[in-house]
């Protein structure tokens, strides 16, 4: 097991709430190589033989377990791509924490692309926590281009909590999902961009099963000269319910583009989309400033409350 230095520890705390090596099953990757790993009888982690990545196998009926699979990049001029497959057994209920942190102090780019595919069997439940964060004073870019594929069998539930709150130069996040009978997808996305940063998110969700559901909510704040794009394509192919909501706060010279699309193929499909972008209301700032906060502190408090 490799040693974790100060930079590694700071990244692990930010992206995965870890204070050192966790208990249970985990896989920690750094600069394209394995840093530490452990499996147990309930959750097994094995390296792929045909490409760079791992298989995470959760046994049927496993309850109240978690697995950490954080990734760290601490060098420039490096492009890391990893393929991870998650096989979640019938009736299992687990939490998967998959943060990625980049610390790039160089003038060359650092990029991590995680291609994650989830296979949930009947009545399985997963809470998937994905956090992206970047630091380092170098001029090199810090880039994330993740792809998440989700396949939900009958009665399965997948909750995805995706957060990007600092330092990421560019990200293009794609999520694809196929939802079976009485299965449910829940997405809670939070994004903060600043300076010249760009963030793109793209959801393509097929509600193929009877009584399937999808609820996608995105909250974003764009500052400086940053740019955000939100795209969603929700397709109802059966008796189902789907909801997409994108709310953004725009500050300074930033830009937000929202393109929600719904496609009701079946007459029993019920699909809804909402999108709203605006500035912070002046009365909100005045109220907080009357309590003794500076204008900047008041603005930060509103943003914090919005993203929470």
VOKOLPA-420268 format. One record per residue (C-alpha): z, y, x. Coordinates in Angstrom, 3 decimals. Layout:
BEGIN
R        c3        c2        c1
R         Z         Y         X
...
# end
This chain:
BEGIN
R        c3        c2        c1
R     0.000     0.000     0.000
R    -1.068     3.358     1.452
R     1.219     6.332     1.899
R     1.149     9.178    -0.625
R     1.190    12.611     1.033
R     2.308    15.948    -0.424
R    -1.111    16.854    -1.843
R    -1.460    13.417    -3.442
R     1.982    13.738    -5.016
R     1.191    17.162    -6.478
R    -2.067    15.922    -7.979
R    -0.450    12.782    -9.414
R     2.278    14.837   -11.074
R    -0.275    17.222   -12.632
R    -2.791    14.683   -13.902
R    -0.577    11.704   -14.735
R     3.067    12.873   -14.883
R     3.799    10.556   -11.986
R     6.540    11.133    -9.430
R     5.564     8.433    -6.981
R     4.311     4.899    -7.586
R     4.778     3.846   -11.250
R     6.151     0.608   -12.595
R     4.062    -1.971   -14.437
R     0.278    -2.106   -14.107
R    -1.520     0.647   -12.224
R    -4.509     1.397   -10.036
R    -4.545     4.515    -7.849
R    -7.846     5.445    -6.210
R    -8.271     8.044    -3.458
R   -11.516     9.253    -1.875
R   -13.445     6.237    -3.123
R   -10.952     3.614    -1.930
R    -8.008     1.741    -3.400
R    -4.704     3.447    -2.621
R    -2.335     1.197    -4.604
R    -2.511    -1.427    -7.375
R    -0.289    -3.709    -9.399
R    -0.880    -6.092   -12.317
R     1.522    -7.990   -14.543
R     1.325   -10.811   -17.070
R     0.388    -8.440   -19.920
R    -2.125    -6.144   -18.233
R    -4.364    -7.415   -15.436
R    -6.480    -5.210   -13.171
R    -9.288    -6.782   -11.135
R   -12.028    -5.296    -8.958
R   -15.623    -5.574   -10.110
R   -17.896    -7.729    -7.978
R   -21.257    -6.124    -8.799
R   -20.360    -2.410    -8.519
R   -17.572    -0.011    -7.685
R   -14.853    -0.151   -10.333
R   -12.279    -2.295   -12.101
R   -11.744    -4.374   -15.215
R    -8.499    -3.745   -17.105
R    -7.591    -6.673   -19.352
R    -4.857    -6.207   -21.947
R    -3.698    -9.479   -23.512
R    -3.577    -9.901   -27.306
R    -0.382    -8.737   -29.077
R     0.887    -6.706   -26.088
R     3.013    -3.810   -27.409
R     4.595    -0.654   -25.967
R     2.994    -0.983   -22.547
R     1.217     1.571   -20.392
R    -1.217     1.474   -17.491
R    -1.965     4.300   -15.030
R    -5.359     4.573   -13.343
R    -5.429     8.037   -11.678
R    -8.126     9.087    -9.223
R    -7.677    11.555    -6.343
R   -10.288    13.403    -4.272
R    -8.978    15.405    -1.330
R   -12.125    15.861     0.780
R   -15.344    17.820     0.433
R   -18.930    16.570     0.744
R   -18.023    13.527    -1.351
R   -19.463    12.088    -4.583
R   -17.358     9.333    -6.122
R   -18.673     7.208    -9.010
R   -16.612     4.426   -10.564
R   -17.249     2.012   -13.461
R   -14.152     0.888   -15.364
R   -14.141    -1.514   -18.323
R   -11.147    -1.917   -20.627
R   -10.781    -5.092   -22.668
R    -8.045    -4.614   -25.276
R    -6.922    -7.809   -27.009
R    -6.382    -8.279   -30.724
R    -3.281    -6.498   -32.130
R    -2.421    -4.928   -28.751
R    -0.941    -1.406   -28.672
R    -1.036     0.363   -25.277
R    -1.216     3.760   -23.568
R    -3.762     4.330   -20.796
R    -3.359     7.357   -18.521
R    -6.483     8.126   -16.527
R    -6.177    11.547   -14.909
R    -8.404    12.744   -12.104
R    -7.498    15.447    -9.595
R    -9.605    17.140    -6.934
R    -8.196    19.174    -4.056
R   -11.142    20.654    -2.183
R   -10.423    23.168     0.561
R   -13.865    22.790     2.166
R   -17.198    24.578     1.721
R   -18.890    21.371     0.516
R   -18.844    19.954    -3.010
R   -16.513    17.231    -4.280
R   -17.419    15.270    -7.421
R   -15.933    12.400    -9.386
R   -17.833    10.602   -12.165
R   -15.836     8.037   -14.113
R   -17.827     5.786   -16.450
R   -15.253     4.174   -18.743
R   -16.077     1.627   -21.438
R   -13.486     0.516   -23.981
R   -13.773    -2.706   -25.987
R   -11.065    -2.838   -28.673
R   -10.691    -6.079   -30.606
R    -9.461    -6.369   -34.190
R    -6.439    -4.147   -35.024
R    -5.966    -3.059   -31.402
R    -4.606     0.435   -30.744
R    -5.071     2.605   -27.657
R    -3.781     6.047   -26.736
R    -6.020     7.255   -23.935
R    -4.858    10.291   -21.934
R    -7.494    11.899   -19.706
R    -6.605    14.970   -17.634
R    -8.886    16.803   -15.236
R    -7.561    19.302   -12.706
R    -8.832    20.872    -9.502
R    -7.290    22.970    -6.731
R    -8.065    24.124    -3.200
R    -9.288    27.448    -1.857
R   -12.584    26.291    -0.395
R   -15.958    27.499    -1.643
R   -17.112    23.936    -2.374
R   -17.483    23.000    -6.027
R   -15.065    20.715    -7.879
R   -17.117    18.666   -10.351
R   -16.346    16.068   -13.028
R   -19.076    14.312   -15.035
R   -17.257    11.557   -16.970
R   -18.796     9.215   -19.538
R   -16.617     7.429   -22.104
R   -18.023     4.579   -24.216
R   -15.894     3.332   -27.117
R   -16.450     0.212   -29.218
R   -13.978    -0.345   -32.056
R   -13.780    -3.647   -33.923
R   -12.317    -3.983   -37.407
R    -9.064    -2.072   -37.925
R    -8.885    -0.760   -34.340
R    -7.679     2.758   -33.521
R    -8.528     4.818   -30.446
R    -6.788     8.141   -29.789
R    -8.250    10.213   -26.967
R    -6.332    13.189   -25.539
R    -8.657    15.014   -23.168
R    -7.373    18.020   -21.206
R    -8.970    20.334   -18.639
R    -6.810    23.337   -17.856
R    -7.606    24.622   -14.408
R    -9.830    24.917   -11.365
R   -12.795    22.724   -12.382
R   -16.048    24.381   -11.311
R   -18.328    22.282   -13.507
R   -17.921    19.425   -15.952
R   -20.292    17.618   -18.304
R   -18.229    15.218   -20.404
R   -20.044    12.711   -22.626
R   -18.359    10.494   -25.221
R   -20.168     7.771   -27.182
R   -18.472     5.754   -29.930
R   -19.310     3.019   -32.438
R   -16.655     2.567   -35.100
R   -16.334    -0.652   -37.094
R   -14.836    -1.542   -40.484
R   -11.613     0.374   -41.202
R   -11.473     1.501   -37.571
R   -10.546     5.040   -36.532
R   -11.373     7.433   -33.689
R    -9.090    10.432   -33.062
R    -9.996    13.018   -30.402
R    -7.813    15.936   -29.287
R    -9.605    18.042   -26.691
R    -8.217    21.071   -24.788
R   -10.270    23.116   -22.316
R    -9.559    26.278   -20.321
R   -12.237    27.838   -18.111
R   -12.172    30.963   -15.945
R   -14.241    32.836   -13.338
R   -17.730    31.245   -13.046
R   -16.713    27.800   -14.348
R   -18.827    25.790   -16.798
R   -17.627    23.085   -19.196
R   -19.909    20.989   -21.406
R   -18.671    18.385   -23.879
R   -20.942    16.118   -25.897
R   -19.781    13.688   -28.608
R   -22.077    11.106   -30.213
R   -20.219     9.061   -32.818
R   -21.628     6.387   -35.116
R   -19.536     5.426   -38.139
R   -21.093     2.014   -38.711
R   -18.261     0.200   -40.491
R   -17.090     0.440   -44.065
R   -14.111     2.825   -44.448
R   -14.448     3.884   -40.806
R   -13.072     7.300   -39.770
R   -13.481     9.888   -37.016
R   -11.465    13.071   -36.471
R   -12.569    15.220   -33.510
R   -10.734    18.479   -32.793
R   -11.571    20.702   -29.807
R    -9.539    23.741   -28.750
R   -10.928    25.896   -25.950
R   -10.330    29.176   -24.156
R   -13.019    30.825   -22.028
R   -12.077    33.621   -19.613
R   -13.800    35.610   -16.880
R   -17.536    34.874   -16.753
R   -17.139    31.204   -17.619
R   -19.321    29.298   -20.063
R   -18.540    26.475   -22.470
R   -20.817    24.320   -24.609
R   -19.584    21.998   -27.337
R   -22.032    19.545   -28.889
R   -21.348    16.826   -31.419
R   -23.499    14.399   -33.364
R   -21.619    12.564   -36.112
R   -23.626     9.853   -37.905
R   -22.341     8.195   -41.083
R   -24.011     4.811   -41.634
R   -21.624     3.418   -44.254
R   -18.874     4.446   -46.635
R   -16.905     6.530   -44.145
R   -15.218     9.847   -43.347
R   -15.902    12.057   -40.350
R   -14.542    15.453   -39.344
R   -15.443    17.658   -36.372
R   -13.652    20.922   -35.617
R   -14.324    23.267   -32.691
R   -12.162    26.393   -32.274
R   -12.520    28.756   -29.326
R   -10.956    31.936   -27.965
R   -13.311    34.197   -26.020
R   -12.040    36.671   -23.421
R   -13.642    39.193   -21.047
R   -17.273    38.296   -20.256
R   -17.168    34.600   -21.114
R   -19.434    32.659   -23.485
R   -18.923    29.763   -25.909
R   -21.714    27.798   -27.616
R   -20.907    25.313   -30.381
R   -23.513    22.947   -31.852
R   -21.977    20.526   -34.370
R   -24.411    18.176   -36.126
R   -23.773    15.736   -38.956
R   -26.129    13.040   -40.218
R   -25.260    11.235   -43.457
R   -27.412     8.110   -43.517
R   -25.434     6.405   -46.300
R   -24.821     8.142   -49.673
R   -21.140     7.185   -49.437
R   -20.677     8.936   -46.092
R   -18.424    12.018   -46.175
R   -18.902    14.239   -43.132
R   -17.460    17.690   -42.359
R   -17.913    20.077   -39.444
R   -16.171    23.366   -38.671
R   -16.669    25.834   -35.837
R   -14.971    29.161   -35.095
R   -15.022    31.419   -32.031
R   -13.206    34.739   -31.734
R   -10.931    36.963   -29.716
R    -7.149    37.202   -29.757
R    -6.017    39.370   -32.648
R    -4.592    42.722   -31.560
R    -1.628    42.406   -33.899
R    -0.618    39.168   -32.168
R    -0.465    40.928   -28.809
R     1.357    43.954   -30.240
R     4.014    41.769   -31.849
R     4.713    39.901   -28.613
R     4.663    43.093   -26.536
R     7.231    44.594   -28.902
R     9.531    41.764   -27.816
R     9.314    42.901   -24.195
R     6.297    40.965   -22.883
R     3.585    42.654   -20.838
R     0.036    42.532   -22.220
R    -0.874    39.732   -19.792
R     2.263    37.758   -20.659
R     1.527    38.191   -24.365
R    -2.059    36.998   -23.903
R    -0.891    33.961   -21.916
R     1.654    33.107   -24.629
R    -1.018    33.186   -27.351
R    -3.338    30.986   -25.284
R    -0.547    28.509   -24.546
R     0.329    28.241   -28.227
R    -3.344    27.837   -29.201
R    -3.983    25.040   -26.702
R    -0.780    23.226   -27.659
# end
